[in-house]
Structure formats: structure tokens, C-alpha cells
């Protein structure tokens, strides 16, 4: 974990968050500035700056994050109505925290293109 990364601090329990799921590999918590009625962030405990750093050494972890996204969507009753899983890579895409994370968004109609 990185010392000054806000998401690493959440994963270590140094910054409070509304945790909806956690285990030895990932932490999922409600976004403090939600873009939908359900907006949950899923982060790996391992510090990976963005999805641009996915390689053979961490690809299984990324698959696990998506598995947890599906589990959380079920937990939040989003499966029947639908939900979106998003990751942003870099400033132009809207990544504001340099720690790879997936957004699980649901509870309202989503527009396309997203922005």
C-alpha cells in the first residue's frame, strides 16, 4: 500500500468509509459523492495506480474485483434493473484518485454515451 494514497488509507482503516464488503484482497465502500442512488467503489488492497497497470502479475486480482462487483450488485438488488461497472484511467477520463478502482452504479436509468 502507498503511504499517502487516500484509498490505501481507507483500506487500512485510517480514514472512515461506509464499508459494504471487505476481505484480504479488496475493500468496497459507498462513494462520498454518489453519481447514482447506488454508487460503490471497489478497490484492491494492493496499490495499483490504474487499470493501465494491469498485467499478468495482477490480472487475476482484477477478475476478482469484477466478481465482487457482481456480488455487490446482487447484495444491492441491482441485478434485475441493471447496473454499470466503470473504471477511469487518467485525468482526462475522470480518474481523481490514482489507485485503481471500479465504480458500481445503479438505481437509476443510465445514459449513453456516458460523458
C-alpha positions as a Python dict, from the first residue, in 0.01 Angstrom:
ca = {
    (1, 'X'): (0, 0, 0),
    (2, 'X'): (110, 356, -62),
    (3, 'X'): (156, 580, 241),
    (4, 'X'): (-22, 889, 106),
    (5, 'X'): (-292, 728, -108),
    (6, 'X'): (-641, 804, 23),
    (7, 'X'): (-776, 466, -91),
    (8, 'X'): (-486, 283, 74),
    (9, 'X'): (-569, 473, 394),
    (10, 'X'): (-933, 363, 367),
    (11, 'X'): (-818, 4, 312),
    (12, 'X'): (-601, 26, 626),
    (13, 'X'): (-890, 173, 828),
    (14, 'X'): (-716, 508, 878),
    (15, 'X'): (-993, 704, 704),
    (16, 'X'): (-1357, 617, 777),
    (17, 'X'): (-1579, 486, 499),
    (18, 'X'): (-1910, 306, 477),
    (19, 'X'): (-1776, -40, 401),
    (20, 'X'): (-2014, -277, 222),
    (21, 'X'): (-1764, -559, 167),
    (22, 'X'): (-1404, -640, 256),
    (23, 'X'): (-1169, -933, 261),
    (24, 'X'): (-793, -987, 247),
    (25, 'X'): (-774, -866, -117),
    (26, 'X'): (-1039, -597, -167),
    (27, 'X'): (-1245, -329, 7),
    (28, 'X'): (-1577, -193, -123),
    (29, 'X'): (-1736, 121, 15),
    (30, 'X'): (-2004, 377, -68),
    (31, 'X'): (-1884, 678, -269),
    (32, 'X'): (-1899, 1002, -66),
    (33, 'X'): (-2012, 1192, -378),
    (34, 'X'): (-2251, 944, -544),
    (35, 'X'): (-2338, 973, -910),
    (36, 'X'): (-2634, 736, -872),
    (37, 'X'): (-2859, 613, -590),
    (38, 'X'): (-2621, 319, -553),
    (39, 'X'): (-2255, 414, -604),
    (40, 'X'): (-1998, 180, -457),
    (41, 'X'): (-1622, 183, -514),
    (42, 'X'): (-1429, -144, -517),
    (43, 'X'): (-1055, -118, -460),
    (44, 'X'): (-776, -371, -432),
    (45, 'X'): (-580, -351, -108),
    (46, 'X'): (-269, -369, -326),
    (47, 'X'): (-181, -27, -462),
    (48, 'X'): (-219, -30, -840),
    (49, 'X'): (-232, 322, -985),
    (50, 'X'): (-484, 248, -1261),
    (51, 'X'): (-612, -21, -1494),
    (52, 'X'): (-331, 82, -1730),
    (53, 'X'): (-102, -115, -1495),
    (54, 'X'): (-288, -445, -1537),
    (55, 'X'): (-52, -720, -1642),
    (56, 'X'): (-4, -1094, -1594),
    (57, 'X'): (101, -1043, -1231),
    (58, 'X'): (-228, -883, -1124),
    (59, 'X'): (-484, -991, -1385),
    (60, 'X'): (-639, -1249, -1150),
    (61, 'X'): (-695, -975, -890),
    (62, 'X'): (-877, -763, -1147),
    (63, 'X'): (-1101, -1058, -1231),
    (64, 'X'): (-1170, -1097, -860),
    (65, 'X'): (-1269, -728, -836),
    (66, 'X'): (-1527, -787, -1110),
    (67, 'X'): (-1654, -1097, -927),
    (68, 'X'): (-1702, -883, -616),
    (69, 'X'): (-1880, -619, -829),
    (70, 'X'): (-2134, -882, -936),
    (71, 'X'): (-2175, -997, -575),
    (72, 'X'): (-2233, -639, -457),
    (73, 'X'): (-2485, -578, -737),
    (74, 'X'): (-2683, -876, -607),
    (75, 'X'): (-2649, -753, -248),
    (76, 'X'): (-2777, -407, -352),
    (77, 'X'): (-3068, -553, -555),
    (78, 'X'): (-2941, -412, -885),
    (79, 'X'): (-2939, -725, -1098),
    (80, 'X'): (-3299, -712, -1225),
    (81, 'X'): (-3295, -343, -1316),
    (82, 'X'): (-2933, -331, -1432),
    (83, 'X'): (-2615, -162, -1324),
    (84, 'X'): (-2290, -27, -1461),
    (85, 'X'): (-1931, -115, -1369),
    (86, 'X'): (-1679, 154, -1466),
    (87, 'X'): (-1311, 228, -1421),
    (88, 'X'): (-1149, 555, -1525),
    (89, 'X'): (-788, 568, -1640),
    (90, 'X'): (-612, 903, -1618),
    (91, 'X'): (-722, 1261, -1565),
    (92, 'X'): (-899, 1307, -1900),
    (93, 'X'): (-1118, 1005, -1820),
    (94, 'X'): (-1204, 1144, -1476),
    (95, 'X'): (-975, 938, -1253),
    (96, 'X'): (-935, 1159, -946),
    (97, 'X'): (-761, 908, -716),
    (98, 'X'): (-452, 734, -855),
    (99, 'X'): (-549, 393, -717),
    (100, 'X'): (-731, 151, -949),
    (101, 'X'): (-1095, 121, -857),
    (102, 'X'): (-1423, 10, -1007),
    (103, 'X'): (-1746, 203, -966),
    (104, 'X'): (-2068, 2, -931),
    (105, 'X'): (-2352, 236, -1028),
    (106, 'X'): (-2722, 162, -1023),
    (107, 'X'): (-3065, 253, -901),
    (108, 'X'): (-3149, 481, -1194),
    (109, 'X'): (-3159, 483, -1574),
    (110, 'X'): (-2809, 525, -1718),
    (111, 'X'): (-2744, 736, -2026),
    (112, 'X'): (-2518, 654, -2321),
    (113, 'X'): (-2270, 777, -2413),
    (114, 'X'): (-2165, 822, -2051),
    (115, 'X'): (-1994, 1157, -2086),
}
